Amino acid sequence: MPIISKILQLVRGRPTRSANLLAITKFTFNLPVDTSLPTSPGCFEACANEYHAGQLSYQQFLDATLAHLAPTSPARHPEDGNLANLVKLSTCGSMGPVAAAIKLCMLSDGDQPVLSQDTIDLLHAMQPSADSFDRRLPTTLAALPSLHLQVAILAALCREMPTLAVEVLSADPPPAPPEQSLFNLLDSAVCPVGPFGRGAFIKFPVDFWTAAVKAGWVAASPSLAELGAGVGPHGGPLLHAHLDAGLDVTLVLNDLFVYDRLLYDVTEKQDDPSLLRDILARAPRKKLNPCLLRLVVSQREAGGVEMLAMLLDHGLNINYRDKKQVSLRDQHDPWAGDYWYQESLTALHMAAKKGNKDAVSFLISRGARVNEPEFYGRTARDLALSAGHHEVVEILDQAAKPRDHK
């Protein structure tokens, strides 16, 4: 079934509302737009009127109006900068509000704020019930229809003004979540991004997704949560927002539990131990991958002790390493890299190699074997000495002395 048909099924409701969401969705997901159609002054109004008169099909209307948003679009028309024209445009037949919403996306260039009070008033007037709108009453962001807020947010994002999009979602009072959120179409049956896919979500900044999840405008998504975990500390708030929103980490995607994938990234890339604690609390009490201990110290030259303690308390083997033999062919396979070697390291090996004194001392205190060899037979001391971490060598020598006398 064509994607447009699926979107139409998803956004059922009043014709004007469905048409607006479809128009915005088509632009957001970069669906085909015929940019060869004319973009002459007044064409928004002309397209709305021609559709109303039966001279343009729905598809032709969308292509003609959305063509203005294409990167190759001609220069803006003088009439495009006049916000007052939005009100007039919204009265041009059933597609007038749709054309006005699309046109709004063009009004966020440069430093001019999109959501000035005048703009809010005009957007409010673009509602189907515009006849009953009292211009004397003050309007707020929260009073706007969610459809128009979605257009404004999209305009800010596409014009590289993410701070504005975040401000919209963080307003006081915050705007109510829409019944049909445009952004929820990503990672849905309509626009699937695949298990743990990141590409579609990278389209917009992490800060926006964090604000959207917190505001209830975007549902908790395993793919989006994995993005937050994988981009490092900057993505920590996004992962927190997902956990607070009730993300089910026990889901199985592509034969892998969501919590397993999140734990890999959190232990390696996040500096917030509370993330690890929250995921472990939501995961079933089962045997986790012991390589998580090594991942904690794989990128840290200091710290990580609190995460190591949580994993050890969860039952992980502190001396775990893969002791399998690897053929010379596999060792020199450029496609395999050195993954096989990394698997032969214990957490102590890795901490010593990185010069992480905190982790080395802690692992020794919890019973890590100081003289355990890695794949080539080298100990943690050998790896620390080779890397020039002499203070770590001293710690390991001190720990080995009592064992030598046993």
C-alpha positions as CSV (number, residue, x, y, z in Angstrom):
1,M,0.0,0.0,0.0
2,P,1.4,3.4,-0.9
3,I,2.7,5.4,2.1
4,I,0.3,8.3,1.3
5,S,-2.6,5.9,1.7
6,K,-1.3,4.6,5.0
7,I,-0.9,8.1,6.3
8,L,-4.5,8.9,5.3
9,Q,-5.7,5.9,7.2
10,L,-3.7,7.0,10.3
11,V,-4.8,10.6,10.4
12,R,-8.6,10.1,10.2
13,G,-10.8,13.0,11.2
14,R,-12.1,16.1,9.7
15,P,-11.0,16.6,6.1
16,T,-9.2,19.9,6.8
17,R,-7.3,18.3,9.7
18,S,-6.3,15.2,7.8
19,A,-5.3,17.3,4.8
20,N,-3.0,19.5,7.0
21,L,-1.3,16.5,8.6
22,L,-0.8,14.8,5.3
23,A,0.7,18.0,3.8
24,I,3.1,18.4,6.7
25,T,4.0,14.7,6.8
26,K,4.8,14.7,3.1
27,F,7.3,17.5,3.6
28,T,8.8,16.1,6.8
29,F,9.5,12.6,5.3
30,N,10.8,14.0,2.0
31,L,8.2,12.3,0.0
32,P,8.3,13.1,-3.8
33,V,7.3,16.7,-4.6
34,D,7.0,18.0,-8.2
35,T,9.1,21.2,-8.0
36,S,8.5,22.0,-11.7
37,L,5.1,23.5,-11.0
38,P,4.9,27.3,-11.1
39,T,5.6,29.3,-7.9
40,S,4.5,32.7,-9.0
41,P,3.3,35.4,-6.6
42,G,-0.1,34.6,-5.1
43,C,0.1,30.9,-6.1
44,F,-0.8,29.7,-2.6
45,E,-4.1,31.5,-2.9
46,A,-4.5,30.5,-6.5
47,C,-3.8,26.8,-5.7
48,A,-6.4,26.9,-2.8
49,N,-9.0,28.5,-5.1
50,E,-8.3,26.2,-8.0
51,Y,-8.6,23.1,-5.8
52,H,-11.9,24.5,-4.5
53,A,-13.1,25.0,-8.1
54,G,-12.1,21.4,-9.0
55,Q,-9.3,22.6,-11.3
56,L,-6.5,20.9,-9.3
57,S,-6.4,17.4,-7.8
58,Y,-5.4,17.0,-4.2
59,Q,-2.0,15.7,-5.3
60,Q,-1.4,18.6,-7.6
61,F,-2.4,21.0,-4.8
62,L,0.2,19.5,-2.5
63,D,2.9,19.4,-5.0
64,A,2.4,23.1,-6.0
65,T,2.4,24.4,-2.5
66,L,5.1,22.2,-1.0
67,A,7.4,23.1,-3.9
68,H,8.0,26.4,-2.1
69,L,9.8,24.5,0.7
70,A,12.2,22.6,-1.5
71,P,15.9,23.6,-1.2
72,T,15.9,24.5,-4.9
73,S,12.9,26.8,-4.5
74,P,13.1,30.2,-6.2
75,A,13.5,33.4,-4.1
76,R,10.6,34.2,-1.8
77,H,7.9,36.3,-3.2
78,P,7.3,39.7,-1.6
79,E,3.8,38.8,-0.5
80,D,5.2,35.8,1.4
81,G,6.6,38.0,4.1
82,N,3.2,39.4,5.1
83,L,1.7,37.6,8.0
84,A,-1.7,39.2,7.5
85,N,-2.0,37.3,4.2
86,L,-2.2,34.1,6.2
87,V,-5.7,35.1,7.5
88,K,-6.9,35.9,4.0
89,L,-5.4,32.7,2.7
90,S,-7.1,30.6,5.3
91,T,-10.5,31.6,4.0
92,C,-9.8,30.4,0.4
93,G,-12.0,27.3,0.4
94,S,-11.4,24.0,2.2
95,M,-7.7,24.0,1.4
96,G,-7.1,27.5,2.5
97,P,-6.0,26.5,6.0
98,V,-3.7,23.9,4.5
99,A,-2.0,26.4,2.2
100,A,-1.7,28.8,5.1
101,A,-0.1,26.2,7.3
102,I,2.4,25.3,4.5
103,K,3.2,28.9,3.9
104,L,3.9,29.4,7.6
105,C,7.0,27.1,7.2
106,M,8.5,29.8,5.0
107,L,8.2,32.6,7.6
108,S,10.9,31.4,10.0
109,D,14.0,32.4,8.1
110,G,16.6,34.5,9.6
111,D,16.2,36.0,13.1
112,Q,12.6,36.9,12.9
113,P,10.7,35.1,15.6
114,V,8.0,32.8,14.3
115,L,5.8,32.8,17.3
116,S,5.4,36.5,18.1
117,Q,2.1,37.5,19.7
118,D,0.9,38.7,16.3
119,T,1.7,35.3,14.8
120,I,-0.1,33.5,17.6
121,D,-3.2,35.6,17.1
122,L,-3.1,35.0,13.4
123,L,-2.7,31.3,13.8
124,H,-5.6,31.3,16.2
125,A,-7.7,33.1,13.6
126,M,-6.9,30.3,11.1
127,Q,-8.9,27.8,13.0
128,P,-12.1,26.4,11.3
129,S,-14.0,28.3,13.9
130,A,-12.4,31.6,13.0
131,D,-15.7,33.3,12.7
132,S,-16.2,33.0,16.5
133,F,-12.7,34.2,17.3
134,D,-12.7,37.2,19.5
135,R,-9.6,39.3,18.7
136,R,-9.9,41.2,21.9
137,L,-9.1,38.1,24.0
138,P,-5.4,37.5,24.7
139,T,-4.2,34.2,23.2
140,T,-1.4,32.0,24.4
141,L,0.7,29.2,22.9
142,A,-1.3,26.6,24.8
143,A,-4.5,27.9,23.2
144,L,-3.4,27.1,19.7
145,P,-4.6,24.0,17.8
146,S,-2.0,21.3,18.0
147,L,-1.9,21.1,14.2
148,H,-0.6,24.7,13.9
149,L,1.9,24.1,16.7
150,Q,3.2,21.1,14.8
151,V,3.6,23.3,11.7
152,A,5.4,25.9,13.7
153,I,7.7,23.3,15.3
154,L,8.5,21.8,11.9
155,A,9.2,25.2,10.4
156,A,11.7,26.0,13.2
157,L,13.4,22.6,12.8
158,C,13.7,22.8,9.1
159,R,15.0,26.3,9.2
160,E,17.7,25.2,11.8
161,M,16.1,26.9,14.7
162,P,15.9,24.0,17.2
163,T,15.9,26.2,20.2
164,L,12.6,27.7,19.1
165,A,11.1,24.2,18.7
166,V,12.2,23.3,22.2
167,E,10.7,26.5,23.6
168,V,7.3,25.7,22.0
169,L,7.2,22.4,23.7
170,S,8.5,23.8,27.0
171,A,6.1,26.7,27.2
172,D,4.3,27.6,30.4
173,P,1.6,26.4,30.3
174,P,2.8,23.6,28.0
175,P,0.8,22.9,24.8
176,A,-1.5,19.8,25.2
177,P,-0.2,16.7,23.3
178,P,-2.0,16.3,19.9
179,E,-4.3,13.4,19.3
180,Q,-2.3,12.6,16.2
181,S,1.3,13.6,16.5
182,L,3.1,14.1,13.2
183,F,6.4,13.1,14.8
184,N,5.0,9.8,16.1
185,L,4.7,8.7,12.5
186,L,8.4,8.0,12.6
187,D,9.1,4.5,13.8
188,S,5.4,3.6,13.3
189,A,3.8,1.2,10.8
190,V,3.5,4.2,8.5
191,C,7.1,5.2,8.5
192,P,9.1,2.4,10.1
193,V,12.8,3.1,10.8
194,G,13.6,-0.5,11.6
195,P,14.9,-2.0,14.9
196,F,17.2,0.5,16.5
197,G,17.4,2.6,13.4
198,R,18.8,6.1,14.0
199,G,18.8,7.7,10.5
200,A,15.3,9.1,10.6
201,F,15.7,10.5,14.1
202,I,19.0,12.2,13.4
203,K,17.0,14.5,11.0
204,F,16.2,16.6,14.1
205,P,18.4,17.5,17.2
206,V,18.4,15.4,20.3
207,D,17.3,18.3,22.4
208,F,14.1,18.5,20.4
209,W,13.3,14.8,20.8
210,T,13.9,15.2,24.6
211,A,11.5,18.1,24.9
212,A,8.9,16.3,22.7
213,V,9.0,13.1,24.7
214,K,8.8,15.0,28.0
215,A,5.8,17.0,26.7
216,G,4.0,13.9,25.5
217,W,4.2,14.8,21.9
218,V,6.3,11.8,21.0
219,A,5.7,8.3,22.4
220,A,8.5,6.3,23.9
221,S,10.4,4.5,21.1
222,P,13.1,1.9,21.4
223,S,14.9,3.4,18.4
224,L,14.8,6.9,19.8
225,A,15.9,5.7,23.2
226,E,18.9,3.9,21.6
227,L,19.8,7.2,19.9
228,G,19.9,8.9,23.2
229,A,22.0,6.2,24.8
230,G,24.4,6.1,21.9
231,V,25.3,9.7,21.4
232,G,27.0,10.1,24.7
233,P,26.2,12.3,27.7
234,H,24.3,14.8,25.6
235,G,21.7,12.1,24.9
236,G,21.3,11.2,28.6
237,P,18.3,13.4,29.2
238,L,16.6,11.8,26.2
239,L,17.0,8.4,27.6
240,H,15.9,9.6,31.0
241,A,12.7,11.0,29.4
242,H,12.0,7.6,27.8
243,L,12.4,5.7,31.0
244,D,10.2,8.3,32.8
245,A,7.6,7.8,30.0
246,G,7.5,4.1,30.7
247,L,9.6,2.6,27.9
248,D,9.2,-1.1,28.0
249,V,12.8,-2.3,28.0
250,T,11.8,-6.0,27.9
251,L,10.6,-5.8,24.3
252,V,12.5,-8.0,21.8
253,L,13.6,-6.5,18.6
254,N,15.7,-8.4,16.1
255,D,16.3,-11.2,18.6
256,L,17.7,-8.7,21.1
257,F,16.1,-7.3,24.3
258,V,15.9,-3.5,24.3
259,Y,17.6,-3.4,27.7
260,D,20.6,-5.3,26.4
261,R,21.2,-2.8,23.6
262,L,20.7,0.1,25.9
263,L,23.1,-1.3,28.4
264,Y,25.8,-1.6,25.9
265,D,25.7,2.1,25.1
266,V,25.0,3.3,28.6
267,T,28.0,1.4,30.1
268,E,30.3,2.6,27.4
269,K,29.2,6.1,26.6
270,Q,27.1,7.6,29.4
271,D,28.5,9.3,32.5
272,D,25.3,9.1,34.5
273,P,25.2,5.9,36.7
274,S,21.5,6.5,37.4
275,L,20.7,5.5,33.8
276,L,22.3,2.2,34.4
277,R,20.5,1.8,37.7
278,D,17.1,2.6,36.2
279,I,17.6,0.1,33.3
280,L,18.7,-2.7,35.5
281,A,15.7,-2.1,37.8
282,R,13.4,-2.5,34.8
283,A,15.2,-5.5,33.3
284,P,14.4,-9.0,34.5
285,R,16.8,-10.5,36.9
286,K,18.8,-12.6,34.4
287,K,22.4,-13.2,33.5
288,L,23.6,-10.1,31.6
289,N,26.4,-10.1,29.1
290,P,29.7,-10.1,31.2
291,C,31.4,-7.9,28.6
292,L,29.5,-4.9,30.1
293,L,32.2,-4.7,32.8
294,R,34.8,-4.2,30.2
295,L,32.7,-1.7,28.3
296,V,32.5,0.5,31.4
297,V,36.3,1.1,31.3
298,S,36.8,0.8,27.6
299,Q,36.5,4.6,27.0
300,R,37.3,6.0,30.5
301,E,40.7,7.0,31.7
302,A,39.2,7.7,35.1
303,G,36.0,6.8,37.0
304,G,33.3,4.3,36.2
305,V,33.5,2.7,39.7
306,E,29.8,3.2,40.5
307,M,28.8,1.5,37.3
308,L,31.2,-1.4,37.9
309,A,29.8,-1.9,41.4
310,M,26.2,-2.0,40.1
311,L,27.1,-4.6,37.5
312,L,29.1,-6.8,40.0
313,D,26.2,-6.6,42.4
314,H,24.0,-7.8,39.6
315,G,26.1,-11.0,39.4
316,L,28.6,-10.4,36.6
317,N,31.9,-12.3,36.7
318,I,34.7,-9.9,37.5
319,N,37.3,-12.1,35.8
320,Y,35.3,-12.9,32.7
321,R,37.2,-13.1,29.4
322,D,36.8,-15.1,26.2
323,K,39.6,-17.8,26.2
324,K,38.9,-19.3,22.8
325,Q,41.7,-19.8,20.3
326,V,41.6,-17.6,17.2
327,S,43.1,-18.8,13.9
328,L,45.8,-16.7,12.2
329,R,43.4,-16.1,9.3
330,D,40.8,-14.6,11.7
331,Q,43.5,-12.6,13.4
332,H,44.5,-10.9,10.2
333,D,41.0,-10.5,8.8
334,P,40.6,-6.8,8.2
335,W,36.8,-7.2,8.3
336,A,36.9,-8.7,11.8
337,G,39.1,-6.0,13.2
338,D,40.4,-6.8,16.7
339,Y,37.1,-7.6,18.3
340,W,38.3,-11.1,19.0
341,Y,41.2,-9.6,21.0
342,Q,39.1,-7.2,22.9
343,E,37.0,-10.2,24.0
344,S,40.1,-11.8,25.5
345,L,40.5,-8.9,28.0
346,T,39.1,-8.8,31.5
347,A,37.8,-5.5,32.9
348,L,41.1,-5.2,34.8
349,H,43.1,-5.6,31.6
350,M,41.1,-2.8,30.0
351,A,41.3,-0.5,33.0
352,A,45.0,-1.0,33.2
353,K,45.4,-0.4,29.5
354,K,43.5,2.9,29.7
355,G,45.4,4.0,32.8
356,N,42.2,4.2,34.9
357,K,43.6,4.1,38.5
358,D,40.2,4.4,40.1
359,A,38.8,1.3,38.2
360,V,42.0,-0.7,38.7
361,S,42.0,-0.2,42.5
362,F,38.3,-0.9,42.8
363,L,38.4,-4.1,40.6
364,I,41.4,-5.4,42.7
365,S,39.4,-4.7,45.9
366,R,36.5,-6.8,44.5
367,G,38.7,-9.8,43.7
368,A,40.0,-9.3,40.2
369,R,42.8,-11.7,39.4
370,V,45.9,-9.5,38.9
371,N,48.0,-12.1,37.0
372,E,45.2,-13.2,34.6
373,P,46.7,-13.4,31.0
374,E,45.0,-12.0,27.9
375,F,45.1,-13.6,24.5
376,Y,48.9,-13.2,24.0
377,G,49.6,-14.1,27.7
378,R,50.2,-10.5,28.9
379,T,48.9,-9.5,32.3
380,A,47.3,-6.2,33.3
381,R,50.7,-5.0,34.5
382,D,52.2,-5.7,31.1
383,L,49.5,-3.7,29.4
384,A,49.8,-0.8,31.8
385,L,53.6,-0.7,31.4
386,S,53.4,-0.9,27.7
387,A,51.0,2.1,27.7
388,G,53.3,4.1,30.0
389,H,50.8,4.1,32.9
390,H,53.4,3.8,35.7
391,E,51.1,4.7,38.6
392,V,48.8,1.8,37.5
393,V,51.9,-0.5,37.4
394,E,52.7,0.5,41.0
395,I,49.1,-0.3,42.1
396,L,49.2,-3.7,40.4
397,D,52.7,-4.5,41.9
398,Q,51.4,-3.7,45.3
399,A,48.4,-5.9,44.9
400,A,50.5,-8.8,43.6
401,K,53.0,-8.8,46.5
402,P,50.7,-10.6,49.0
403,R,49.8,-13.2,46.4
404,D,53.5,-13.9,45.7
405,H,54.0,-14.8,49.4
406,K,51.1,-17.2,49.6
